[in-house]
Every structure is written in C-alpha cells, then in structure tokens.
Amino acid sequence: MNHRAKFFQLAVYIILSISLITFPLTAYSQTKSAKTEKIRIGTAISLSGPYSAGAGMTQIPNYNMWVEEVNAKGGLLIKKLNKRVPVELITYDDKSDIGTAVKLGEKLILEEKGDLLLPPWGTAMHFAIAPVINKYGYPVMGPTVSSENLREIALKVPYFFGILNMPREQGAALADLLEELGVKRVALIYVADAYGIEWTGKVAPDLGIKKIDVVIFKSYPGDVKDLSPLLKTIKAADVDALLCMSYPGDTFLITKQAKELGLNPKVLYLGVGVAFPVYKQMFGGPNVIEGIMGAGAWNPRVAYPGAKEYFERHVKRWKTEPDRWASAFTYASLQILEQSIEKVGSIDRKKIRDTIATQTFPTVIGPVRFEGGFNVQSPGEIGQWQKGEFEVVAAKEKRTAKPIFPKPSWP
C-alpha cells in the first residue's frame, strides 16, 4: 500500500477513536485582552517535500497576500477593542509529513500561543490535524481537502469545515457531463492514495448509473515514473474518455506521455494539477492543452463580486495567475474568517466557529454557507481549458462556456 494511503488510514483511525473529544478544552483563553497589539495566526504547511508544489500554488500565496491586505488596512477590526489589530503569520514547514504536521499544530497552539490556525495542504493532512484543532477549539476551513469520509466524522470535529467542493458534487457533475456528451466507453485510472481511492469510489458508481461502460479500471502508485504501458493499453482499447483521478506529479506525467503516444480520446479528464496556471505553460502553450478537462472549477469570469479583482491582485502581487482549483477557495476561507472575526468583535474562537457554522458569507467563490460543516456553494465542478482559460463546463447551470467535444488533436 502507498505510504500516503497508510497515513490517511491512520489519520482516519485517530479521528474515529476520539469520539470523547467532541468539545474543545476550556483551559485556553478564548478572548484577547484590551492590551492586544497583534493577532498571531499560525500555519504548519508543506514548504518542502512532495506536497510543497501544491501548497506553494494554492494556499501559501493566498495566506501571505491576505495578511498583507489586512495589515494594509491597519489589521482586523476588533469591535470590543474599538480598533484594528495587525496580523502576524507564523509559518512552519511540516515537510509533507503527517506526524510533523500534527506536532507543529500543537506547537503553534501551546508554545507559540497562536490565536488562530490556518490549515495545511492536502486531504490526508487535513484529516490528521482535525483532532488537534477540535481538541483545542480552533476553527479551521479546509480549502484543499476533498473527501466524503469527512462526513462520517463531521459531528466529532465541529471545529473543522470543508469549503472545497466534494466528490459527491464533482463526481455526479462529471457523470452528467459525460452522459450529455454521449460518452459510452471510458478508462478510469487513479493514484493509489487517499484522494485517488476515494474519488474513484465515488465516480465509478456514478458512471454505472449512467450506463457508461468502464472498460479499463486501474490504479498506479503515487511515486510512479512511467505510465506509458498503461496508456498504450488504453489507446488500444479505443475508449471515448480517459478519466484520471491524479495528483500533480502524475497529472503532468499522464499529459506528457499521452501526447507522446498520440493518445487523444474525445474526453481527457485529469485531477489535481490540471487547473494550475503552470500546466498550460509546461507543455508548450494553451493550444497544446486545448479541450483538456479537470477538477475545479473557478475563473475570474464567474459572476461573483470581487472575483475579477482578486484575480488581478494575485497576478500583480505574485506575477502569476491563481490556480483555478483551490486558490479562490483558500482566499474565500480567509474572507470568511475575517468577516466572522469582525461579526464577533473579538478573538473568541467558539463564537467565531459558531458564526462560520450558521451564517452566509459573500466571497470570491459566491455566497458561502455551511451545512453540517460543508460548504454548499461552489462556482463550478468541472473545468476545461479553452483558449487559455479554465472555463466552467459543469454543472450545466454554472457554465462560463460550452464544453468543447471532442477534444482537439494534439498539435
């Protein structure tokens, strides 16, 4: 079994075994005194290791930009102090290691005396820190965790919120789209870790309901270096669609080798990484990836106040576009945190948690509202590269463009 899958199972076991820790400890101060000079927000996130590329694309730039923007206003408005208080971001490197992430999360709480926490990157890491944030009563919204297993333990970790769209919405939207396009035969491959296994477990039944035949169903290890034998088999099978539940490294590998082999199904769908701006650069330009689909989706054309402006600020600050998968969800989670703090008027973590759980928040991904700990608002489920933009093509009612079908030939 892949080591990430083992870590994921361990994290789930830990969470399920802490049913007695439903309410946070009360020994930690919930409010700041009138002498508060700064609000300390900590995060243990992957600055190194295999998760660092995703973290560096989706969360870290948005964390830093939000702090800069808040401090440019003088800080967060704390009504009980009748003033704005600057934010200090404390960042530790979890080295893409689950055990390290858990230890550093507690260090940020117990030693650094952090007022609030921001989450790590990736599904398994979010599962691992859930018991910690719940134990100490730190509300956290996960922008890069997509897992139906969260629903099984949501009541045990009420301080944890899932803001990213989940497999049940995205899987159903993908199946609906394939049915609409008349797809009959697909190959379904997936990375053998938490993300790939769970996503495939949701998508495969949805395809069956639509009577779409899965003619090839195969997993591959997370550290795979060559998928050409499997891709050659898929090419020989002459499927209508290749669906890949992949992480960034294998997303890039599949794209490269499919192009080299001339594997060009009518639908090419890939997982995490396809919505990264670097994806359209690394293969020779937007025309090369024209028509490729992936998980998402968001772009600056969505009809929500502030979306275009957020995109432009990100480009100006970092000289690169935000990804179309989780960057906007990350920034939205920070908008919600800021709005909740200002509604509460203090750093009372329980009141902040209750505000997040019960109110609706205008954000760059739309009006976010949580039900049972899960965001019910999303700007789109499936995206497709079209003329350099990752257009929303599913769900149908959320489209920013009609889907291109079939996918154009590789140039």
Buried (B, 14 or more C-beta within 10 A) or exposed (E): EBEBBBBBBBBBEBBEEBEEBEEBEEEBEBBBEEEBEBBBBBBBBBBEBBBBBBBBBBBBBBBBBBBEBBBEEEBBBBEBBEEBBBBBBBBBBBBBBBEBBBBBBBBBBEEBEBBBBBBBBBBBBBBBBBBBBBBBBBBBBBBBBBBBBBBEBBEBBBBBBBBBBBBBBBBBBBBBBBBBBEBBBBBBBBBBBBBBBBBBBBBBEBBEEBEBEBBBEBBBBBEBEEBBEBBEEBBEBEBBBBBBBBBBBBBBBBBBBBBEBEBBBBBBBBBBBBBBBBBBEBBEEBBBBBBBBBBBBBBBBBEBEBBBEBBEBBBEBEEBBBBBBBBBBBBBBBBBBBBBBBBBBBBBBBBBBBBBBEBEBBBBBBEBBBEEBBBEBBBBBBBBBBEEBBBBBBBEEBBBBEBBBBBEEBE
